[in-house]
Amino acid sequence: MNHKPYLILSAIIFGLVGVMHLMRAINGWAFQIGPWSAPVAISWLAGVVAILLCIWGFRLATR
């Protein structure tokens, strides 16, 4: 079974999510769910984790 297309698609999605989180953190955009306002630190952490998952996905796809 060829997992390469799945890995590439997953890496692209994680990359986009990571970039959006980092854009939110850099620009200080507000994010609110009901009465709870998400701190910017969550976006920094989520952005870094998503970018690392993106890199991991591309590395696995190129093996």
N, C-alpha and C positions, 0 to 999 in steps of 0.2 A: 504494500500500500504506500502511495506517495503522499507524504505529509507536507511537502514543500509549499503548495498553494495556501494551505491552512496557516502555516507558520508565517508566511509573508503577509497575509491578510491580517492576522492577529498583530504582527509587529507594526503594520501601518496604523491600525486602530489605536494601539497603545501609544504610538508616537503622536497621533493627533490629540488624544486625550491629554497626554503629557504636556504638549505645547499649549493647549487651552488652559490647563491648570497653571502653568508658569506665566502665561499672559495675564491671567487673573491676579496672580500674586504680584507681578511686577507693576501692573497698572492700579492695583488696589480696588478692583471691582467688588462691589458688595454681592453677597450671595445669602439668601434667606429662605429658610424652609419653615413656613408658619411663623411662630414667634421666635424661632431660633436662628440667629445669625452666625454663619460659619466663619470662624477666624481665618485670616489669611495664611497662618502657619499650616493649616490643613492642606491648602493648595500647594504650598512649597513641598510638603512631604509627598503628597499624591503625585505631583509633577515629576519629582525625582524618581519615585518608584515606577511610574508609568514609562518614563524614558529608559530606565534600566530594563524593564520587561521588553520594550521595543528592541533594544540592542541585543538582548538575549535571544529574542525571536529571530532576528536577522542572522545572528551567528549560527543558530541551529539550522536555519534554512540553507546556509551556504556550505554546510558540511557534506 
